[in-house]
């Protein structure tokens, strides 16, 4: 291995006629192999370098520019990539020039590879940036080798090939971390020796299903927390493990896809503008299992993504497009590609959502998440693992806002055959569920898993606490706990007005505190707001339930509520939108009756709060109900 100008040159084979001394020195590298000193690629073998992707997938890059994707649960490769020969031997009458190749490793920020908005982006101080690509050549004719190139990503492998006057510059890039780890970025340029006669292609061959051209959609949060939708045209394929026993035709609880059963792959041309993507010479060709990317002297930026669910594939492909788009300096107008933008600040600080678990007599399993303002409901419905058991795809998803009507969307396991006929909600799931996609949503989000064949789940005992692992739609994982509650009496439980739901002690029935017990007027307000609350005298007055849901005979609606101390401990508090307690308006034990407190828009220190949304919470023993308040200064 030889270090040259701060970069790692793994191997280079070049004739002595061009930069003779450099060829002799770098030619020695063919006798050795090496590994990048960073986190990834993880190593080399025979001049093939490996990237560790998500979901147990590795990608191998060869010194000839070949590419292989492997999944540890599969017996063979998922994907094979190869470059067309760089010369048209038929036009050369059987004569072919030798192929010379070099492979280089670099990473973002390395000396000689500064880029973007870095003060050292012009490494050689000649007024130009990135004019000498990492290929072992003096491209700008200043006598220096690779002194001003773009080192992109946390691990960048460059393969440079030449044959006669034809060449190929193949750059493979990966960012570390769970958000983008499943994506391998490609930035390819090539030209045949007989330029203009034919177009060189880079071929990606799927070993699973045939490639399909589809629209991908993803709902995300920007840095300020606002929800927005991105879309693009991509090529996707699903590879199924022939050795898996999972039932992929039954998308219900305990018939999961399961680890190692199937994996999604997607390919996206990152610049989808009319000047590039739709031009005939740069339009990818699709022929069954073979996807061919046309290459020219202008680099073609592409990404290959792997994911264990359809929605994660959509998200990752469009995250990759945002990385390529980069950012623009609003002052200078200078644009820099290949910039990874941070996640929504509120998502990064997000806490675990309240969860409860139930199963009805028909075997339907329900995960019930209580959303409060500041939290997000953007979870991947196909990747829940309950007590170590993957649940597969839910059959129905229900959103019940605190103030509003329930919204439901059907869901099932997405297969390649369905992609061309899916309704938009199957890609933009949370766009069909209204406000649940924002950070201001308040209500209950249900995921229903229908499994009539598995009614007797001995592990789903009332009162048991189970672990649930899941994945946010932006790729972050989460782990939470939920208690198994009394089996639901109907298939679609009615949502409640608050996350703190308990059983009525007389009858053990799941009921929610009535929203009518807490009111505020005027709302919005400027000077002060009158907050009226009720300590109820009976079960009928205290709780609410669905009119079409039969109540058990054991429940006496006229009976008084069985408060823990004879009378309830009552508190009325105001919270900020971030969940911070600002002021307590009432604290103590109260008898039944109507009460009023006043809030003048100040915190517990008497300081005036800013205009905005706040929340008033009435707590009575273990039950509570919340109202949204809007303060205008």
N, C-alpha and C positions, 0 to 999 in steps of 0.2 A: 504494500500500500504506500502511496506517495502523497504528501500534502503539498499543494501548489497554490499559492496566493490565498491561503486560508481555507481552501476547499478540499474535499476528499475526493481523489480520483481513484476509482476502484480498478478500472482497466481501460486501456485504449489501444487499438490496433490500427496503425496508420502507415502508409508507404513512406519511404525516406525522401521522396521527392518534394514533400510539402512540410516545411518546418522540420528539417532533418533531425536536429538535436532534440526537439520536443518529441518527435516520433520515437527516437531511440529510448529516451527516458521513460516516456509513458508506455511504450511497448513492453517494458519489463513488468508492468503491472499485470499483464496477462498471466504471469506465473503465480500470482497470489490472489487471494480474495480477502475481503474485509467487511466490517460492519460499521454502520453509522453510529456515532458515539451518543446520539440522543436516544429518545424513548422508542422511536419507530422510524424506519423499518427495524424489526427486531433482530435481524441477522441476515446472513447470506450463505448460500451453498452453491458452488459452481457458478458464481456470478449471477445468481438469482436472488433477489431481495424480497423479503416478505413484509407485508403490512398486516397488523392485527386489527381486524375490524370488529364490529359488534356482533353479538349473537354467535360467537364461536367461529366466525368466518375469517380466513386468512386470504390475502391476495399476494401472488408471487409475480414479480417483474423480472424477466430475463434480459440478458445483455443484447439480445436481438429484438427487444421491444415486445416480446410475447407477454401475455398476461393470463394468469389462471386464478380463479376463485375456488377455494375449498371450504367446505363446511364439515366440522368434525363429526357431525352426526350422519353424514352421507358417505357412501363408499367411493364415490368418484367426484370429479370437479363439477362445480355449478356452472362455470362460465369459462370459455376459452377465447383469448384475444390474439390476433396476429396481424401483422402488417403485410401489405402487398409487396412483392419484389420491386425494387426501385428502378429497374431498367426493363425495357421491352426487348427481350433477347431476339424476338422474331425480326425486328427491324435492324438488329445488329448482326444478322445472318449467322446466328449461332455463337457469336462471340460475346462473352459476358465479362465485365470488369469484376474484380474481387470486392467483397463487402468489408468495409472497415467500421468498427464499432467501438464506442466508448461509453462507460456508465459512470455517473457522478452522483454524489450525495451531498445535499445541502439542507439548510433550514432557514427560516425567517430570521432576519436580523444578523446573519453571519457576515463577517467582514468581506467586502466585495459584492455583497448581495442585498444591499440596502434598497428600499423602494418606498412607494407610497408617499406619505407626508413626512417621512424621516428627513431630518436636516442633513443626513449623509446619503440621501438617495442618489445623488450624483457622485458616485464613489471616486471617479477619476477627475472630477472638477473640470470637465470640458463643456459644461452647459447642457449636456444630454443625459438622459437616464435610460437604463436598461437597454443600451445599444449593443452590448457585447454578451449575447446569451451564453449560458454555461454549456460549452461544447468542446473545450480544449483548443479553440481557434482564436486568432486575432481578427475578429469580425469588423472592428472599426479602424483597423490599419494603423494603430498608434504604437505598435510594438509590444503591447502588453496582452496577456492572455486572460480572458474572463474576469477583467477587473471591474466591470460595471454590468451586473446582471440582476435579474429579479429573483431573489430567494423567497419562495412562497411556501407558506404553511409550516407546520411543526416538523414535517419530514418530507423532503422532496427528492425524488429519484429522477435523474435525467438520462435518457438513452439517446445518443447521437449516432446516426448511421450515415455512411456515405458510400456511394457506388457510382463510379464514373463522375459525372456532373450531377447525379441525383443525390438527394439527401433526405433525412427525416430527423426532426427534433421532437422527441416524445418526452413530455414531462408528466410525472405522476406525483400527486400531492395529497397529503392527509393532515387534518387537524386533530390533535388529541382531545380527549374528553368525551363524555357520553353523547353530547348533543350532535356532533358531526363525525364521530368516530366511524360510523357505518357508511361513510361516503368516501370514495376514492375519486379525486378530481383529476381530469386529464386535460392537458393543453398541448395539442398536436399540430405540427406543420410538416409538410412533405412535398417533394416534387420529383417526378421521374427524371431519369437521365435524358430521355427524349421528351422534354417538357412540352406539354400541349397535345401530345399524341393520345395519351390516356390519363385518367385521374387515379392517383393512388388512393386506396381505401384501407381503413383499419376495420377489420371484421371482428364482431363479437358474436360468438356462437353459443346459444343456450343449450344445455343438456336436459332441460326440463320441458315445459310447454313451449309453444311457439310464441314469438314476440307479438305484442299487440300495441297499436298506437292508440292512446287514450288521452283524455283530458284529466289532469290531476288538479285537485283543489285542496287548499288547507286554510283553516281558520286559526289565526294567531293573534298575539298581543304585540303592539309596538312598545317602544321603550317607556312610553307614558301610560301604558296599560289599556290603550284603546284597542278594541277588537277590529280586525280587518281580514279580508279574504284575498289570497293569492291564487293564481291559476296559471297553467302552462300545458303544453303538449309534450308527452313523454312516451317512451317505449317501455313496456313492462312485461314481466314474465313471472310465473310462479313455479318453483321447483319443488316437487314432492319427493320425500324420501321413500323409496320403494320398500325399505325395511321397517317402516313405521307401522304400528298397529292402530294408530289413531283413525277414527271414523270421520273423515273430512266432509261427509255428506250430512252429518247430524250436528248442526251448530247449537248445542244446548249444554246445560250444566252437566259436568262429569262425563261428557263425551268430547273432550277438548281436542283442539288441534295439537296442543302439547309441544314441548321442546323437541326439536329435531324432526317434526313431522313435515313441515313445509317452510319455505322461505321465499320472500318476495325480492325481486331484483328490478331496478328501474334505471333507465338511461335517459338523460336529459341534455339536449344542446342548450347551453346556458345563455347564449345570446339569441333570443328568439325574435329579433327585429326583422323587418321585411328585407333589409339590406343583406342579411346573412341567411337566416333559417329558411326563408321561402324562396331563395334563389335556386334555380335548377341545379347548378353545379355543386351546391352545398346542402342539398336535400338528402338526408339519410335514406338508404335503400333497405326495404324490408322484404325478406323472402323466407317465410317460415321461421326456422330456428336461427337464421342468419341475419344479423343487423349490421349494415356496412356504413361506416362514417366516411364521407369524402374528405380528403385532405388537400389543401393548397398551401401556397407559401404564406398565406395569412393564417395564423393559428386558429384552430377550432377548439373552443373551451367546452368541455363536456364533463358530466359527472356520472359515476356508476354508484348506485345506492343499494344497500341491502337492509331489509327490515323484516321483523317477524309478524307484522300486521299490515293491512292495507292502508290504514290511516297514517301509520308511522312512515310508510313509504312515501305517501303524498307529502307529509310534513318535511321529511328529509330532503326530497328532491327540490322543494321550493325554498327551504333554508339554504340549500346549495346555490340556487339561482341568486338569492339575496347576497351571498358571500361574493359571488362573481361581480354582481352589480356594484358592490362596494359603496363608497360614500363620495359626496361632492362638497368641497370647501365652499361655504356660502359667501365668503369674502372674495377669494381669488377665482372661484369657479373651477379650480383644478379638481379633476376626478381621479380617484384611485380605485382600481379593481382589487378583488381578493382581500376584502376587509370583513372580518367577522364582527358583526354588531352584537352588543350585549343583549341578554334577555330582558324582558319586561321587569322593571325594578320590583314591582309588587309580586310578581311570580317568584322571583328569587327569594323573597322573604316569607313566602307563603307557609302557613302552618298546616298540620294535618286536619282534615275535615272530620266532623263527627259522623260516625257510622253505626248503623244497627243492621242486623241480619235476621231474616225470617223466611219461613217456608210454609206454604199453605197445604191443605189436604190433597191437592192435586199434584203436588210435587214441585210447584213453581217456587224457585228460590229468588229472593229479593234482596238486593243491596240498597240500603237507604242512606243517602248522604244529605246532611242538613247544611245548606249553604248560607253563610252570613256575609254581609258586605265586607269586601276586602279579600274574599276568597274567590277562587276560580273553579268552575265545574268542568273544565276542559280535560277530561280523562279519556284514555283509550279504552273503549268498551270491550275489546277483544283480548286484553292482556291482564285480566284480574286473576290472581292466584290466591285462593282462600284455603288457609290451613294446609298449604303445600299442594293443593289441587287446582290445576288450571281450569277455569270455568268455561272456556270457549267463548263463542259469540252470544250475546243476549238476543232474545227474540223481540223484546220491546223495551223502549226507554221512555220514561215519563218524567216530565218537569212540571211541578206544581208550585208556582210562585206564591208568595205569601198573600199578595193582593192580585188576584187574577185567576183565569181559568187554566185548568191543566192542559198541557200540550204533550202529545205522544207521537212517537215515530217508531215504525217497525224496523227491525234490524235482523240480519242473518249473516251467515258466513259468506263473504264475498269470494267468488271464484272467477277465474279468467273468462269463462263463458258468459258471465253476467256483465262484464265491464262495459260492453257496448250499449247495453240497454238499462243501465242503472239510472234511477231518478237522481236528480241533483242532491237530494238529501243524503244519499248514501256516500257521497264524498264530503259534502259540507253538512255533516250531521248536526252540529250545534247551531248552524244557521237556521235549522228547522225548529229549534227549540227556544227561539226568542232570546230573552235577556240572559239566559244561563251562560252565554259565552263571555259576558262582561264581568268586571270585578264588583259590580254593584248589585248583583243578583242576590235575592233572599228568598229562600223556599226550600223545597225538598226535591232531590233528584234520585229517581229510582232506576235501577237496572234489573230487568226481569229475565230470569233464566228458566225456560220451560223444560222440564225433564220428567215426563210422566212415568218413564220406566224405572226411575230411581226415587220412589216415594219415601223409602225408609232409610234416612240418613242418620245413623246412630250418633254421628259426630255433631249433628245439629241439635243439641239439647238446650232447652231454654235456660238462660242464665250463664251459659258457657261463653267465655271470651276467646275469640279467634283472631288470628293475624291475617291481614289482607295486604298483599303486595300488588302494586299497580304501577302504571306509567302515565304521566301527564302527556298531553298531546304534543308538547314541545320536546319530548324525549327524556325528561327527567323522571327518575323512578321515585316512588314513595312507599312507605310502610306505615300502616295504621292498624288499630285494633277496633273491633266491634263486638257488641254483645248480642247473642242470639236471644230474640224476644219471643213472646207467645206467638205461635203460628198465625199468620194473617187469615182473616175469614173470607177475603175476596182477592181476586187476581191482581187488581190495581189498587193498592191502598191509597186512602186519601191523605194528602199532605197536611202538615200542621203548620202553625204559625211560628214555631220556634224549635230550635234544636233540642231543648231540654224537655223531652217527653217522658212521662212516667206512667205507671199503672195507677188507676184509681184503686185505693186500698179496699174499698167495698165492692167486690166483684172482679177485681184483677183485670180490668178492661183497659186497653190502650186508648186514652182520650187525650185531647189537646186542650189547653186553656183557651177559652173563647176570646177571639180578637176584640169583641165588643167591650171587654172589661177595661180597655185602655183607649182613651181618646185625647186628642190635642186640638185646641182652637185658639186663634186662627193659625192655619198652617198652609203656606209659609207665613212667618211672622218677622216683625222688625224690632219691636220693643220688648214684648214679653208674650209668653204663650201659657194658657191655662191647660193644665194636664189633669184630666179627670180619670179616676180609676175606681173600680168596684171590688170590694171583698164580698164574694158571693155567699148566698145563704143556703144554696142547694147544689146538688150535682147538676141538675138541669141548667142552672144559671152559670155554673162554673166552666162547663166544658162544651165543646162542639164536636160534631161527628157528621158523617155523611147521611143524608136523608134516606138514601136507598140501602144503607147498611143496617141489617137487623141487630138490635142490641140483645145481649143475653138476658135471660129471665132473672138472673141473680142481681142485676143492676137496678136499684131503686132510685129513679130520677128525683124524687121528692126528698130523699134523705140528705142530711147535711154532709158536707165534705169532711172526711176523716183527717183533719189537720193533725200534724204530729204532736202539737202541744195543746190541743183543744181550740186554739186560735192560731191563724197563720202568722209566720214571720214575714213581714211585707217590706220590700224595698223598691224605691223608684230612683233610677239612676240614668244619667245621660252619658253617652259614649261618643267618642269621635269616630270618624269613618274607619280609622285604623284599629278600633277596638280599645282605645285608651279611655279609662274612666275619667270624666271631667268633673262631675259634681254629683253628690248624692242629695236628692230632694226629700226622701223619706226613708227611715230605717227604724224598725221596731215592730212590735206585735199589735195587731189591730183586730177589732171585731167586725162582724159583717156590716156593710153600709157603703155609702157613696162618699168619696173624698176628692179634694182638689188641692193640687200644689201648683206653684208658679215658677217658671224658669225665665230669667231675663237675659239669657245669652252670655252668662259669665261662668268661669270655672270656679273651683273650690277656693281659689285665692282672690276672687273678685275681678279677675281680668276678663275683658271682653274677648270672646272668641271670634274667629274670622267667619265671614259669610261662607255658607256651605251646608252640606248634609250632615245631620247628626242622628243618633238613635236613642230613644227613650225605652228603657226596659223595666217592666213590672215583674217582680219576682215574688211568688208566694210559695213558701216551702220549696219543693223541688220542681214546681211548674213556673213557666214564665211566658211572657208575650212581649213583642217588641214593635214599636212604631217608629217610622221614619219622620224626622223633623227637618224643616228647611229654614235656616236663619238668614235673613237679608239685612245687611247694614246700610 
